[in-house]
């Protein structure tokens, strides 16, 4: 079963800066295909697109991937309280583009 995991952790010594990591497994059906990721804020009415970070790269032959980027709190602060963020990974080149949603992480960014 294909799954995507998101983690967001503070970068020690750099207040307001965070390490964003997106990993996936179970994507053997899309080995060597391109995976693109973006972050979204989980809201009751409409989910916000987080403008940065985003990225992508190839899926490994074993069906896994790992992407990492740094983010500032201003980009991750998607509402006026506790933030709920998830990643969306889109895989192209398999006949159709398919989106996979990660777990949701919560914090005050």
C-alpha positions in Angstrom: 0.0 0.0 0.0 1.4 3.4 -1.0 1.8 5.9 1.8 3.2 9.4 2.3 4.6 10.8 5.6 5.2 14.4 6.5 7.3 15.7 9.4 8.1 19.3 10.3 10.7 20.0 13.0 12.4 23.1 14.3 16.0 23.8 13.2 18.1 24.1 16.3 19.8 27.5 16.6 17.6 29.1 14.0 14.3 30.3 15.6 11.4 30.4 13.2 13.0 28.0 10.8 11.8 24.4 10.2 12.9 21.3 8.4 10.2 19.8 6.2 10.6 16.1 5.3 8.3 14.1 3.0 8.9 10.4 2.6 7.0 7.7 0.8 6.9 4.0 0.3 4.9 1.4 -1.6 5.2 3.2 -5.0 6.9 0.3 -6.9 4.3 0.8 -9.6 5.8 4.3 -10.3 9.5 3.4 -10.0 11.7 6.0 -11.7 8.7 8.3 -12.4 8.6 11.9 -11.3 6.9 12.8 -7.9 6.1 16.5 -7.2 5.1 17.7 -3.7 3.5 20.7 -2.1 2.1 21.6 1.3 -1.5 22.5 2.2 -3.1 23.9 5.3 -6.1 21.9 6.5 -9.1 24.2 7.0 -12.8 23.7 7.5 -13.9 25.5 4.3 -11.0 25.3 1.8 -7.5 24.1 2.3 -4.8 26.7 1.8 -1.9 26.2 -0.6 1.3 26.9 1.2 3.5 28.9 -1.3 6.9 27.5 -0.2 8.5 25.1 0.1 7.6 22.7 -2.7 9.6 20.4 -4.9 10.0 16.9 -6.5 12.2 14.3 -7.9 12.3 10.7 -9.0 10.8 7.7 -7.2 13.5 5.1 -6.4 13.5 1.7 -8.1 12.3 0.2 -4.8 9.2 2.5 -4.8 10.4 4.9 -2.1 11.2 8.6 -2.0 12.5 11.2 0.4 12.4 15.0 -0.1 13.5 17.7 2.3 13.5 21.5 2.4 13.7 24.3 4.9 10.8 26.6 5.6 10.3 29.8 7.6 7.4 30.2 10.1 5.8 32.9 7.9 5.2 30.4 5.2 3.9 27.6 7.5 1.6 29.8 9.6 -1.5 29.0 7.6 -4.1 30.4 10.0 -4.4 32.5 13.2 -3.9 29.7 15.7 -2.7 26.1 15.7 -1.6 25.2 12.1 -2.6 21.9 10.5 -0.4 21.0 7.5 -0.3 18.1 5.1 1.7 17.2 2.0 0.2 16.3 -1.4 2.4 14.2 -3.6 1.5 14.0 -7.3 2.9 11.2 -9.5 2.8 11.7 -13.2 3.8 9.4 -16.1 1.6 6.5 -15.0 -1.2 7.1 -17.5 -2.8 9.8 -15.3 -1.6 12.1 -12.6 -2.5 10.7 -9.2 -2.4 12.7 -5.9 -1.5 11.1 -2.5 -2.1 12.9 0.8 0.1 12.5 3.8 -0.6 12.6 7.5 -1.5 16.0 9.0 0.9 17.6 11.4 -0.1 20.3 13.9 1.9 23.0 15.5 2.3 26.7 16.1 4.5 27.8 13.3 
